[in-house]
Amino acid sequence: MRSTSSPTRHSALEDLQGLSIGIFACSLGIHVLTHVGLITGQTAGVAVIISYLTGWSFGAVFFVVNLPFYWLAWVRLGPEFTVKSVISVTLLSLVTEALPGQFTIAHLDPWLGAVIFGVLVGLGLLGMFRHNGSLGGLGIVALIVQDRYGFRAGYVQLAADAVIFTTALALFDLPVVLWSLLGAAILNMVIAFNHRRDRYIAT
């Protein structure tokens, strides 16, 4: 029988470790993604595409692209979520800048890179969601839609990805887009099948 008592909140230390692991997993996934020259959806995908086209660093672009979404997060999801998201985006930007000099990949096929990316970032985002954080951007919009209308966050992100990947078809070779779609699909399915607040013991 499901308990009717209020769920136990995560402590500050639990939030710290959960968000840290989530950020690290997402950073590793993005490092793999950019190593094999693929793209993704959401705000990170926009930042990856801009970095490829301009030569600017992903971390810097990702940080800037997220700035307009913080006001929406503050109004709709509250200051705690917003502060955690700002910190998470900043740290991910820094970690993704540092990883290439510390973690070199000798060989990786694009299809496997896509799978690794999807699994790592999907699990990383799940951990962050469970500790009331996110990587900002369109993920904030997805969480607002899920909490207000009950439409799964993963499916909201799939819809946004469809727009981004349709645009990408005009900018990149077809194999790049197809392998990238595989990674994005895995990522969003991980979230769609596992991100349910009613199954959480702590919030």
C-alpha positions as CSV (number, residue, x, y, z in Angstrom):
1,M,0.0,0.0,0.0
2,R,1.3,3.5,-0.9
3,S,2.2,5.6,2.1
4,T,0.1,8.7,2.6
5,S,2.8,10.5,4.6
6,S,4.7,13.4,3.2
7,P,7.9,12.5,1.3
8,T,11.2,13.1,3.0
9,R,13.1,16.0,1.4
10,H,16.6,15.6,0.2
11,S,19.2,17.1,2.5
12,A,21.6,19.8,1.2
13,L,24.4,17.1,1.1
14,E,22.1,14.8,-0.9
15,D,21.3,17.6,-3.3
16,L,25.0,18.4,-3.7
17,Q,26.0,14.8,-4.6
18,G,23.0,14.2,-6.8
19,L,23.5,17.4,-8.8
20,S,27.3,16.9,-9.0
21,I,26.9,13.4,-10.4
22,G,24.3,14.6,-12.8
23,I,26.5,17.4,-14.1
24,F,29.5,15.1,-14.4
25,A,27.5,12.5,-16.3
26,C,26.1,15.1,-18.7
27,S,29.5,16.7,-19.2
28,L,31.0,13.3,-20.2
29,G,28.1,12.7,-22.6
30,I,28.6,16.0,-24.3
31,H,32.3,15.4,-24.5
32,V,31.6,12.1,-26.3
33,L,29.0,13.8,-28.6
34,T,31.3,16.6,-29.7
35,H,34.2,14.2,-30.1
36,V,32.3,12.2,-32.8
37,G,31.0,15.4,-34.4
38,L,27.3,14.8,-33.7
39,I,24.6,17.2,-32.5
40,T,21.7,17.0,-30.1
41,G,18.5,18.7,-29.3
42,Q,17.4,21.2,-26.7
43,T,19.5,24.2,-25.5
44,A,22.6,22.1,-25.5
45,G,21.9,21.2,-29.2
46,V,21.6,24.9,-30.1
47,A,24.9,25.6,-28.4
48,V,26.6,22.6,-30.1
49,I,25.4,23.8,-33.5
50,I,26.5,27.4,-32.9
51,S,29.9,26.2,-31.6
52,Y,30.4,24.0,-34.7
53,L,29.5,26.8,-37.1
54,T,31.4,29.6,-35.4
55,G,34.3,27.9,-33.7
56,W,33.3,29.3,-30.4
57,S,33.6,27.0,-27.3
58,F,30.6,25.0,-26.4
59,G,30.8,25.9,-22.7
60,A,30.7,29.7,-23.4
61,V,27.9,29.4,-25.9
62,F,25.9,27.1,-23.7
63,F,26.2,29.5,-20.7
64,V,25.0,32.5,-22.8
65,V,22.1,30.7,-24.6
66,N,20.6,29.7,-21.2
67,L,20.5,33.3,-19.8
68,P,17.0,34.2,-21.1
69,F,15.4,31.1,-19.5
70,Y,16.3,31.9,-15.9
71,W,13.6,34.5,-15.5
72,L,11.0,32.0,-16.7
73,A,12.4,29.4,-14.2
74,W,12.3,32.0,-11.3
75,V,8.6,32.9,-12.0
76,R,7.3,29.4,-12.7
77,L,9.5,27.0,-10.8
78,G,10.8,29.1,-7.9
79,P,14.1,30.5,-6.7
80,E,15.5,27.1,-5.4
81,F,15.1,25.5,-8.8
82,T,16.5,28.6,-10.6
83,V,19.6,28.9,-8.4
84,K,20.3,25.2,-8.8
85,S,19.9,25.5,-12.5
86,V,22.2,28.5,-12.8
87,I,24.9,26.8,-10.7
88,S,24.5,23.5,-12.8
89,V,24.7,25.3,-16.1
90,T,27.8,27.2,-15.0
91,L,29.5,24.1,-13.7
92,L,28.7,22.1,-16.8
93,S,30.1,24.9,-19.0
94,L,33.3,24.8,-17.0
95,V,33.6,21.0,-16.9
96,T,33.0,20.6,-20.6
97,E,35.8,23.2,-21.2
98,A,38.2,21.2,-19.1
99,L,37.4,17.7,-20.2
100,P,39.1,17.7,-23.7
101,G,42.5,18.4,-22.1
102,Q,42.0,15.6,-19.5
103,F,40.1,12.9,-21.4
104,T,41.3,11.9,-24.8
105,I,39.3,9.4,-26.9
106,A,41.5,7.5,-29.5
107,H,38.6,6.0,-31.5
108,L,34.9,5.9,-31.3
109,D,32.3,5.0,-33.9
110,P,29.5,7.6,-34.3
111,W,26.7,5.1,-33.6
112,L,28.3,4.1,-30.3
113,G,29.1,7.7,-29.4
114,A,25.4,8.5,-29.9
115,V,24.4,5.6,-27.6
116,I,26.9,6.6,-24.9
117,F,25.7,10.2,-25.1
118,G,22.0,9.4,-24.8
119,V,22.5,7.1,-21.8
120,L,24.9,9.3,-19.9
121,V,23.0,12.6,-20.4
122,G,19.6,10.9,-19.9
123,L,20.7,9.5,-16.5
124,G,22.5,12.7,-15.6
125,L,19.4,14.8,-16.2
126,L,17.2,12.3,-14.3
127,G,19.5,12.7,-11.3
128,M,19.3,16.5,-11.6
129,F,15.5,16.5,-11.9
130,R,15.2,14.4,-8.8
131,H,17.2,17.0,-6.9
132,N,15.1,19.9,-8.3
133,G,17.7,21.1,-10.8
134,S,18.1,21.2,-14.5
135,L,20.5,22.3,-17.3
136,G,18.1,25.2,-18.0
137,G,16.9,26.2,-21.4
138,L,14.2,24.2,-23.1
139,G,14.3,21.7,-20.2
140,I,12.8,24.3,-18.0
141,V,9.9,24.7,-20.5
142,A,9.5,20.9,-20.6
143,L,9.2,20.7,-16.8
144,I,6.7,23.5,-16.7
145,V,4.5,21.8,-19.3
146,Q,4.8,18.5,-17.4
147,D,3.9,20.0,-14.0
148,R,1.0,22.1,-15.3
149,Y,-0.5,19.8,-18.0
150,G,0.8,16.3,-17.1
151,F,2.5,15.9,-20.5
152,R,5.7,14.0,-20.0
153,A,8.9,16.2,-20.1
154,G,10.6,13.8,-22.4
155,Y,7.9,14.1,-25.0
156,V,7.9,17.8,-24.8
157,Q,11.7,17.7,-25.5
158,L,11.1,15.3,-28.4
159,A,8.8,17.9,-30.0
160,A,11.5,20.6,-29.6
161,D,14.1,18.3,-30.9
162,A,12.1,17.7,-34.1
163,V,12.3,21.4,-34.9
164,I,16.1,21.6,-34.2
165,F,16.9,18.5,-36.2
166,T,14.8,19.6,-39.1
167,T,16.9,22.7,-39.2
168,A,20.1,20.7,-38.8
169,L,19.3,18.8,-42.1
170,A,20.1,22.0,-43.9
171,L,23.4,22.4,-42.1
172,F,25.0,19.0,-41.7
173,D,25.4,15.8,-43.7
174,L,22.6,13.3,-43.4
175,P,24.6,10.6,-41.6
176,V,25.5,13.1,-38.9
177,V,21.9,14.0,-38.4
178,L,20.7,10.4,-38.3
179,W,23.3,9.2,-35.7
180,S,22.5,12.4,-33.7
181,L,18.8,11.5,-33.8
182,L,19.6,8.1,-32.3
183,G,21.4,9.7,-29.4
184,A,18.6,12.3,-28.8
185,A,15.9,9.5,-29.0
186,I,17.7,7.4,-26.4
187,L,18.2,10.5,-24.1
188,N,14.5,11.5,-24.3
189,M,13.3,7.9,-23.8
190,V,15.3,7.6,-20.7
191,I,13.6,10.7,-19.3
192,A,10.2,9.9,-20.6
193,F,10.1,6.4,-19.1
194,N,11.7,7.3,-15.8
195,H,10.8,10.9,-14.9
196,R,7.7,10.6,-12.8
197,R,7.4,12.6,-9.6
198,D,4.8,10.2,-8.1
199,R,7.4,7.5,-8.0
200,Y,9.9,9.5,-6.0
201,I,10.5,8.8,-2.3
202,A,12.2,12.2,-1.8
203,T,11.9,15.5,-3.5
